[in-house]
Amino acid sequence: MRIRKKVQWIIPVEADRFAQLGAFVKAAETQGWSEAEIQFVMDEIVEARDEAEVNLIFQDYTQPIRR
């Protein structure tokens, strides 16, 4: 599965991957993502080898917030 959607959210950079994931899930639910799409991202984050990979995954699913 390849998800091309993006979530507008602010990544809590000082938090660990699971706290970041919680914030991501809340934002994705608010923005209408399906349970399957959210679960796919959750699986990717949990299986990531290290924090660098986690950051890349989140960046891939994040749309910058324009001010």
VOLO-697688 format. One record per residue: residue number from 1; residue in one letter; x negated, y negated, z of N, C-alpha, C, O, CB in turn. Coordinates in Angstrom, 1 decimal, padded with zeros to 4 digits. Each point is the difference from the previous one (the first is absolute). Last residue first. Glycine has a CB too. Layout:
BEGIN
<sese num="NUM" residu="a" n_east="X" n_north="Y" n_up="Z" ca_east="X" ca_north="Y" ca_up="Z" c_east="X" c_north="Y" c_up="Z" o_east="X" o_north="Y" o_up="Z" cb_east="X" cb_north="Y" cb_up="Z"/>
...
//
This chain:
BEGIN
<sese num="67" residu="r" n_east="-001.9" n_north="-029.6" n_up="006.8" ca_east="000.5" ca_north="-001.1" ca_up="000.9" c_east="000.2" c_north="-001.3" c_up="-000.7" o_east="000.3" o_north="-001.0" o_up="000.5" cb_east="-001.4" cb_north="002.1" cb_up="001.4"/>
<sese num="66" residu="r" n_east="001.0" n_north="004.6" n_up="-002.8" ca_east="-000.4" ca_north="-001.3" ca_up="-000.5" c_east="000.6" c_north="-001.1" c_up="000.9" o_east="001.2" o_north="000.1" o_up="000.4" cb_east="-001.3" cb_north="000.8" cb_up="-002.8"/>
<sese num="65" residu="i" n_east="-001.5" n_north="004.4" n_up="003.0" ca_east="001.0" ca_north="-000.9" ca_up="000.4" c_east="-000.4" c_north="-001.4" c_up="-000.5" o_east="-001.1" o_north="-000.5" o_up="000.4" cb_east="001.8" cb_north="001.9" cb_up="001.6"/>
<sese num="64" residu="p" n_east="-002.1" n_north="003.6" n_up="-004.1" ca_east="-000.4" ca_north="-001.2" ca_up="000.8" c_east="001.2" c_north="-000.9" c_up="000.3" o_east="000.9" o_north="-000.1" o_up="-000.9" cb_east="-003.2" cb_north="000.3" cb_up="-000.1"/>
<sese num="63" residu="q" n_east="002.6" n_north="005.1" n_up="000.5" ca_east="000.1" ca_north="-001.1" ca_up="-000.9" c_east="-000.3" c_north="-001.3" c_up="000.8" o_east="000.5" o_north="-000.2" o_up="001.1" cb_east="001.3" cb_north="001.3" cb_up="-002.5"/>
<sese num="62" residu="t" n_east="-003.0" n_north="004.5" n_up="001.9" ca_east="000.3" ca_north="-001.3" ca_up="000.6" c_east="000.1" c_north="-001.1" c_up="-001.1" o_east="-000.9" o_north="-000.1" o_up="-000.8" cb_east="-000.2" cb_north="000.8" cb_up="002.9"/>
<sese num="61" residu="y" n_east="-000.3" n_north="004.1" n_up="-002.3" ca_east="001.5" ca_north="-000.1" ca_up="000.2" c_east="000.4" c_north="-001.4" c_up="000.5" o_east="001.2" o_north="-000.1" o_up="000.4" cb_east="-001.1" cb_north="002.6" cb_up="000.0"/>
<sese num="60" residu="d" n_east="-004.7" n_north="-001.3" n_up="-001.1" ca_east="000.7" ca_north="000.5" ca_up="-001.3" c_east="001.5" c_north="-000.2" c_up="000.1" o_east="000.6" o_north="-000.3" o_up="-001.0" cb_east="-002.5" cb_north="001.9" cb_up="000.7"/>
<sese num="59" residu="q" n_east="-000.9" n_north="-002.5" n_up="004.1" ca_east="-000.1" ca_north="-001.0" ca_up="-001.0" c_east="000.7" c_north="000.3" c_up="-001.3" o_east="000.6" o_north="-000.8" o_up="-000.6" cb_east="-002.8" cb_north="000.2" cb_up="001.6"/>
<sese num="58" residu="f" n_east="002.0" n_north="003.9" n_up="002.4" ca_east="000.9" ca_north="-001.1" ca_up="000.4" c_east="-000.1" c_north="-001.1" c_up="-001.0" o_east="001.0" o_north="-000.6" o_up="-000.4" cb_east="-001.2" cb_north="001.2" cb_up="002.8"/>
<sese num="57" residu="i" n_east="-002.8" n_north="002.9" n_up="-003.0" ca_east="001.4" ca_north="000.5" ca_up="-000.2" c_east="001.0" c_north="-001.2" c_up="000.3" o_east="000.9" o_north="-000.2" o_up="-000.8" cb_east="-001.6" cb_north="002.6" cb_up="001.4"/>
<sese num="56" residu="l" n_east="-003.9" n_north="-003.1" n_up="000.3" ca_east="000.3" ca_north="000.0" ca_up="-001.5" c_east="001.4" c_north="000.4" c_up="-000.3" o_east="000.7" o_north="-000.5" o_up="-000.9" cb_east="-003.1" cb_north="001.0" cb_up="000.6"/>
<sese num="55" residu="n" n_east="000.9" n_north="-000.4" n_up="004.8" ca_east="000.2" ca_north="-001.3" ca_up="-000.4" c_east="000.3" c_north="-000.1" c_up="-001.5" o_east="000.8" o_north="-000.8" o_up="-000.5" cb_east="-002.4" cb_north="000.1" cb_up="002.3"/>
<sese num="54" residu="v" n_east="000.7" n_north="004.9" n_up="000.1" ca_east="001.2" ca_north="-000.5" ca_up="000.5" c_east="000.3" c_north="-001.4" c_up="-000.6" o_east="001.0" o_north="-000.3" o_up="-000.4" cb_east="-001.2" cb_north="001.7" cb_up="002.5"/>
<sese num="53" residu="e" n_east="-004.0" n_north="000.5" n_up="-002.8" ca_east="001.0" ca_north="000.6" ca_up="-000.9" c_east="001.4" c_north="-000.5" c_up="000.4" o_east="000.8" o_north="-000.3" o_up="-000.9" cb_east="-002.3" cb_north="002.3" cb_up="000.5"/>
<sese num="52" residu="a" n_east="-002.0" n_north="-003.2" n_up="003.2" ca_east="-000.2" ca_north="-000.7" ca_up="-001.3" c_east="001.0" c_north="000.5" c_up="-001.0" o_east="000.6" o_north="-000.8" o_up="-000.8" cb_east="-003.0" cb_north="000.6" cb_up="001.2"/>
<sese num="51" residu="e" n_east="002.1" n_north="002.2" n_up="003.8" ca_east="000.8" ca_north="-001.2" ca_up="000.0" c_east="-000.2" c_north="-000.8" c_up="-001.3" o_east="000.9" o_north="-000.8" o_up="-000.3" cb_east="-001.2" cb_north="000.7" cb_up="002.8"/>
<sese num="50" residu="d" n_east="-000.1" n_north="005.4" n_up="-002.7" ca_east="-000.6" ca_north="-001.0" ca_up="000.9" c_east="000.8" c_north="-001.3" c_up="-000.2" o_east="000.9" o_north="-000.1" o_up="-000.8" cb_east="-003.2" cb_north="001.2" cb_up="000.7"/>
<sese num="49" residu="r" n_east="003.7" n_north="003.1" n_up="-002.0" ca_east="-001.3" ca_north="000.4" ca_up="000.6" c_east="-000.5" c_north="-001.0" c_up="001.1" o_east="-000.5" o_north="000.4" o_up="001.0" cb_east="000.0" cb_north="000.8" cb_up="-003.1"/>
<sese num="48" residu="a" n_east="005.8" n_north="-000.3" n_up="000.7" ca_east="-001.1" ca_north="-000.8" ca_up="-000.4" c_east="-001.3" c_north="000.4" c_up="000.8" o_east="000.1" o_north="000.3" o_up="001.2" cb_east="001.5" cb_north="-002.2" cb_up="-001.9"/>
<sese num="47" residu="e" n_east="003.1" n_north="003.5" n_up="001.2" ca_east="-001.0" ca_north="000.9" ca_up="-000.6" c_east="-001.3" c_north="-000.8" c_up="-000.4" o_east="-000.9" o_north="000.7" o_up="-000.4" cb_east="002.8" cb_north="000.8" cb_up="-000.4"/>
<sese num="46" residu="v" n_east="002.0" n_north="-003.7" n_up="002.6" ca_east="-000.4" ca_north="001.0" ca_up="001.0" c_east="-001.2" c_north="000.8" c_up="-000.5" o_east="-000.8" o_north="000.4" o_up="000.8" cb_east="003.2" cb_north="-000.3" cb_up="000.1"/>
<sese num="45" residu="i" n_east="-000.4" n_north="-003.2" n_up="-003.8" ca_east="-000.7" ca_north="-000.7" ca_up="001.1" c_east="-000.6" c_north="001.0" c_up="001.0" o_east="-001.1" o_north="-000.1" o_up="000.4" cb_east="002.6" cb_north="-001.9" cb_up="-000.7"/>
<sese num="44" residu="e" n_east="001.2" n_north="003.5" n_up="-003.3" ca_east="-001.3" ca_north="-000.5" ca_up="-000.5" c_east="-000.8" c_north="-000.6" c_up="001.1" o_east="-001.2" o_north="000.3" o_up="000.1" cb_east="002.3" cb_north="-000.7" cb_up="-002.3"/>
<sese num="43" residu="d" n_east="003.3" n_north="001.8" n_up="003.1" ca_east="-000.8" ca_north="001.1" ca_up="-000.2" c_east="-001.4" c_north="-000.4" c_up="-000.4" o_east="-001.0" o_north="000.5" o_up="000.4" cb_east="003.0" cb_north="000.9" cb_up="-001.0"/>
<sese num="42" residu="m" n_east="001.3" n_north="-004.7" n_up="000.9" ca_east="-000.4" ca_north="000.5" ca_up="001.4" c_east="-001.0" c_north="001.1" c_up="-000.2" o_east="-001.0" o_north="000.1" o_up="000.7" cb_east="003.3" cb_north="-000.8" cb_up="000.3"/>
<sese num="41" residu="v" n_east="-000.3" n_north="-000.9" n_up="-004.9" ca_east="-001.0" ca_north="-000.9" ca_up="000.5" c_east="-000.5" c_north="000.5" c_up="001.4" o_east="-001.2" o_north="-000.1" o_up="000.3" cb_east="002.2" cb_north="-001.9" cb_up="-001.6"/>
<sese num="40" residu="f" n_east="002.6" n_north="004.3" n_up="-000.5" ca_east="-001.2" ca_north="000.2" ca_up="-000.9" c_east="-001.2" c_north="-000.8" c_up="000.5" o_east="-001.1" o_north="000.4" o_up="000.1" cb_east="002.6" cb_north="000.1" cb_up="-002.0"/>
<sese num="39" residu="q" n_east="002.8" n_north="-001.0" n_up="004.0" ca_east="-000.7" ca_north="001.2" ca_up="000.4" c_east="-001.3" c_north="000.2" c_up="-000.8" o_east="-001.0" o_north="000.5" o_up="000.5" cb_east="003.2" cb_north="000.5" cb_up="000.2"/>
<sese num="38" residu="i" n_east="000.6" n_north="-004.5" n_up="-002.0" ca_east="-000.7" ca_north="-000.3" ca_up="001.2" c_east="-000.7" c_north="001.2" c_up="000.5" o_east="-001.2" o_north="-000.1" o_up="000.5" cb_east="002.9" cb_north="-001.6" cb_up="000.1"/>
<sese num="37" residu="e" n_east="000.9" n_north="002.3" n_up="-004.3" ca_east="-001.1" ca_north="-000.9" ca_up="-000.4" c_east="-000.8" c_north="-000.3" c_up="001.3" o_east="-001.2" o_north="000.0" o_up="000.0" cb_east="002.5" cb_north="-001.0" cb_up="-001.9"/>
<sese num="36" residu="a" n_east="002.6" n_north="003.5" n_up="002.4" ca_east="-001.0" ca_north="000.8" ca_up="-000.7" c_east="-001.2" c_north="-000.9" c_up="-000.3" o_east="-001.2" o_north="000.5" o_up="000.1" cb_east="003.0" cb_north="001.0" cb_up="-001.1"/>
<sese num="35" residu="e" n_east="002.1" n_north="-003.5" n_up="002.9" ca_east="-000.8" ca_north="000.9" ca_up="001.0" c_east="-001.1" c_north="000.7" c_up="-000.7" o_east="-001.1" o_north="000.2" o_up="000.6" cb_east="003.2" cb_north="000.0" cb_up="000.8"/>
<sese num="34" residu="s" n_east="-000.7" n_north="-004.7" n_up="-003.8" ca_east="000.6" ca_north="001.3" ca_up="000.4" c_east="-000.8" c_north="000.7" c_up="001.0" o_east="-001.2" o_north="-000.3" o_up="000.2" cb_east="002.3" cb_north="000.4" cb_up="-002.5"/>
<sese num="33" residu="w" n_east="-000.9" n_north="-005.6" n_up="001.6" ca_east="-000.7" ca_north="001.2" ca_up="-000.4" c_east="000.8" c_north="001.2" c_up="000.5" o_east="000.6" o_north="000.0" o_up="001.0" cb_east="-002.9" cb_north="-001.1" cb_up="-000.9"/>
<sese num="32" residu="g" n_east="003.3" n_north="-003.8" n_up="000.6" ca_east="000.7" ca_north="001.0" ca_up="-000.8" c_east="-000.7" c_north="001.2" c_up="-000.5" o_east="000.5" o_north="000.6" o_up="-001.0" cb_east="000.8" cb_north="-002.5" cb_up="000.4"/>
<sese num="31" residu="q" n_east="-002.6" n_north="-002.0" n_up="003.6" ca_east="000.0" ca_north="-000.4" ca_up="-001.4" c_east="000.6" c_north="001.1" c_up="-000.9" o_east="-000.3" o_north="000.0" o_up="-001.2" cb_east="-001.7" cb_north="-001.4" cb_up="001.7"/>
<sese num="30" residu="t" n_east="001.6" n_north="001.9" n_up="004.3" ca_east="000.7" ca_north="-001.2" ca_up="-000.2" c_east="000.1" c_north="-000.4" c_up="-001.5" o_east="001.0" o_north="-000.6" o_up="-000.4" cb_east="-001.8" cb_north="-000.2" cb_up="002.6"/>
<sese num="29" residu="e" n_east="-001.7" n_north="004.5" n_up="-001.0" ca_east="001.4" ca_north="000.3" ca_up="000.2" c_east="000.8" c_north="-001.2" c_up="-000.2" o_east="001.1" o_north="000.0" o_up="-000.7" cb_east="-001.7" cb_north="001.7" cb_up="002.4"/>
<sese num="28" residu="a" n_east="-004.0" n_north="-002.2" n_up="-001.9" ca_east="000.4" ca_north="000.8" ca_up="-001.1" c_east="001.5" c_north="000.3" c_up="000.1" o_east="000.8" o_north="-000.1" o_up="-001.0" cb_east="-003.0" cb_north="001.1" cb_up="000.7"/>
<sese num="27" residu="a" n_east="000.0" n_north="-003.1" n_up="003.9" ca_east="000.1" ca_north="-000.9" ca_up="-001.1" c_east="000.6" c_north="000.7" c_up="-001.2" o_east="000.9" o_north="-000.6" o_up="-000.7" cb_east="-002.9" cb_north="-000.7" cb_up="001.5"/>
<sese num="26" residu="k" n_east="001.1" n_north="003.9" n_up="003.0" ca_east="001.1" ca_north="-001.0" ca_up="000.3" c_east="000.2" c_north="-000.9" c_up="-001.2" o_east="001.1" o_north="-000.3" o_up="-000.4" cb_east="-001.6" cb_north="000.4" cb_up="002.8"/>
<sese num="25" residu="v" n_east="-003.1" n_north="002.9" n_up="-002.7" ca_east="001.3" ca_north="000.7" ca_up="-000.1" c_east="001.1" c_north="-001.0" c_up="000.3" o_east="001.0" o_north="000.0" o_up="-000.8" cb_east="-002.1" cb_north="002.1" cb_up="001.5"/>
<sese num="24" residu="f" n_east="-003.3" n_north="-003.7" n_up="-000.1" ca_east="000.3" ca_north="000.2" ca_up="-001.4" c_east="001.4" c_north="000.6" c_up="-000.2" o_east="000.8" o_north="-000.4" o_up="-000.8" cb_east="-003.3" cb_north="000.7" cb_up="000.4"/>
<sese num="23" residu="a" n_east="000.8" n_north="-000.8" n_up="004.8" ca_east="000.4" ca_north="-001.3" ca_up="-000.6" c_east="000.4" c_north="000.2" c_up="-001.5" o_east="000.9" o_north="-000.7" o_up="-000.4" cb_east="-002.4" cb_north="-000.5" cb_up="002.1"/>
<sese num="22" residu="g" n_east="-000.2" n_north="005.0" n_up="000.5" ca_east="001.3" ca_north="-000.4" ca_up="000.6" c_east="000.5" c_north="-001.3" c_up="-000.6" o_east="001.2" o_north="-000.1" o_up="-000.3" cb_east="-001.8" cb_north="001.3" cb_up="002.4"/>
<sese num="21" residu="l" n_east="-003.7" n_north="000.2" n_up="-003.3" ca_east="001.0" ca_north="000.8" ca_up="-000.7" c_east="001.4" c_north="-000.3" c_up="000.6" o_east="000.9" o_north="-000.1" o_up="-000.8" cb_east="-002.6" cb_north="001.9" cb_up="000.4"/>
<sese num="20" residu="q" n_east="-002.0" n_north="-003.8" n_up="002.5" ca_east="000.2" ca_north="-000.6" ca_up="-001.3" c_east="001.1" c_north="000.8" c_up="-000.8" o_east="000.8" o_north="-000.7" o_up="-000.6" cb_east="-003.2" cb_north="000.0" cb_up="000.6"/>
<sese num="19" residu="a" n_east="001.1" n_north="002.5" n_up="004.0" ca_east="000.7" ca_north="-001.2" ca_up="000.3" c_east="000.3" c_north="-000.8" c_up="-001.3" o_east="001.0" o_north="-000.5" o_up="-000.2" cb_east="-002.1" cb_north="000.4" cb_up="002.5"/>
<sese num="18" residu="f" n_east="-001.6" n_north="003.9" n_up="-002.6" ca_east="001.4" ca_north="000.4" ca_up="000.3" c_east="000.9" c_north="-001.2" c_up="000.4" o_east="001.2" o_north="000.0" o_up="-000.3" cb_east="-002.1" cb_north="002.2" cb_up="001.1"/>
<sese num="17" residu="r" n_east="-003.9" n_north="-002.6" n_up="-001.9" ca_east="000.8" ca_north="000.4" ca_up="-001.2" c_east="001.5" c_north="000.3" c_up="000.4" o_east="000.9" o_north="-000.2" o_up="-000.8" cb_east="-003.0" cb_north="001.1" cb_up="-000.2"/>
<sese num="16" residu="d" n_east="-000.3" n_north="-004.3" n_up="004.3" ca_east="-000.5" ca_north="001.3" ca_up="-000.6" c_east="001.0" c_north="000.4" c_up="-001.2" o_east="001.0" o_north="-000.7" o_up="-000.2" cb_east="-002.1" cb_north="001.4" cb_up="002.4"/>
<sese num="15" residu="a" n_east="000.2" n_north="-006.0" n_up="-000.8" ca_east="000.7" ca_north="001.2" ca_up="000.4" c_east="-000.6" c_north="001.3" c_up="-000.6" o_east="-000.6" o_north="-000.1" o_up="-001.1" cb_east="002.8" cb_north="-001.3" cb_up="001.4"/>
<sese num="14" residu="e" n_east="-003.4" n_north="-003.3" n_up="-001.3" ca_east="-000.6" ca_north="000.5" ca_up="001.2" c_east="000.6" c_north="001.3" c_up="000.5" o_east="-000.6" o_north="000.7" o_up="000.9" cb_east="000.1" cb_north="-003.0" cb_up="-000.3"/>
<sese num="13" residu="v" n_east="002.2" n_north="000.0" n_up="-004.5" ca_east="-001.3" ca_north="000.4" ca_up="-000.2" c_east="-000.7" c_north="000.6" c_up="001.2" o_east="-000.8" o_north="000.9" o_up="-000.1" cb_east="000.7" cb_north="-002.5" cb_up="-001.7"/>
<sese num="12" residu="p" n_east="005.2" n_north="001.1" n_up="-000.2" ca_east="-000.7" ca_north="-000.3" ca_up="001.3" c_east="-001.4" c_north="000.5" c_up="000.1" o_east="-000.2" o_north="001.2" o_up="000.3" cb_east="002.5" cb_north="-001.2" cb_up="000.8"/>
<sese num="11" residu="i" n_east="000.7" n_north="-001.6" n_up="-005.5" ca_east="-000.6" ca_north="001.2" ca_up="000.6" c_east="-000.7" c_north="-000.5" c_up="001.3" o_east="-000.8" o_north="-000.9" o_up="000.0" cb_east="000.4" cb_north="002.0" cb_up="-002.3"/>
<sese num="10" residu="i" n_east="004.8" n_north="-003.0" n_up="-000.2" ca_east="-001.3" ca_north="-000.4" ca_up="000.4" c_east="-000.6" c_north="001.2" c_up="000.7" o_east="000.5" o_north="000.4" o_up="001.0" cb_east="000.1" cb_north="-002.9" cb_up="-000.8"/>
<sese num="9" residu="w" n_east="003.1" n_north="002.3" n_up="-004.4" ca_east="-000.2" ca_north="000.1" ca_up="001.5" c_east="-001.4" c_north="-000.5" c_up="000.3" o_east="-000.8" o_north="-000.2" o_up="-000.9" cb_east="002.4" cb_north="002.2" cb_up="001.1"/>
<sese num="8" residu="q" n_east="001.8" n_north="-000.4" n_up="-004.5" ca_east="-000.5" ca_north="-001.3" ca_up="000.5" c_east="-000.1" c_north="000.1" c_up="001.5" o_east="001.1" o_north="000.2" o_up="000.7" cb_east="-000.1" cb_north="-001.5" cb_up="-002.6"/>
<sese num="7" residu="v" n_east="-001.3" n_north="005.3" n_up="-002.0" ca_east="000.7" ca_north="-000.5" ca_up="001.2" c_east="-000.6" c_north="-001.3" c_up="000.4" o_east="-001.3" o_north="-000.2" o_up="000.0" cb_east="001.8" cb_north="002.5" cb_up="000.8"/>
<sese num="6" residu="k" n_east="000.0" n_north="000.8" n_up="-005.6" ca_east="-000.9" ca_north="-000.7" ca_up="000.9" c_east="000.9" c_north="-000.5" c_up="001.2" o_east="001.2" o_north="-000.4" o_up="-000.2" cb_east="-002.8" cb_north="-000.3" cb_up="-001.7"/>
<sese num="5" residu="k" n_east="001.8" n_north="004.9" n_up="-002.3" ca_east="000.6" ca_north="-001.1" ca_up="000.8" c_east="-001.1" c_north="-000.6" c_up="000.9" o_east="-001.0" o_north="000.6" o_up="000.3" cb_east="003.2" cb_north="000.5" cb_up="-000.4"/>
<sese num="4" residu="r" n_east="-002.6" n_north="002.8" n_up="-002.8" ca_east="-000.6" ca_north="-001.3" ca_up="-000.5" c_east="000.6" c_north="-001.2" c_up="000.8" o_east="-000.4" o_north="-001.1" o_up="-000.3" cb_east="000.2" cb_north="002.2" cb_up="-002.0"/>
<sese num="3" residu="i" n_east="-000.9" n_north="004.5" n_up="002.9" ca_east="000.9" ca_north="-001.1" ca_up="000.4" c_east="-000.6" c_north="-001.3" c_up="-000.5" o_east="-001.1" o_north="-000.3" o_up="000.4" cb_east="002.0" cb_north="001.6" cb_up="001.6"/>
<sese num="2" residu="r" n_east="-001.3" n_north="004.2" n_up="-003.1" ca_east="-000.7" ca_north="-001.3" ca_up="-000.1" c_east="001.0" c_north="-001.0" c_up="000.3" o_east="001.0" o_north="-000.2" o_up="-000.7" cb_east="-002.7" cb_north="001.0" cb_up="-000.9"/>
<sese num="1" residu="m" n_east="001.1" n_north="004.9" n_up="002.2" ca_east="000.9" ca_north="-001.2" ca_up="000.0" c_east="-000.9" c_north="-001.2" c_up="000.0" o_east="-001.0" o_north="-000.1" o_up="000.7" cb_east="002.9" cb_north="001.3" cb_up="000.5"/>
//
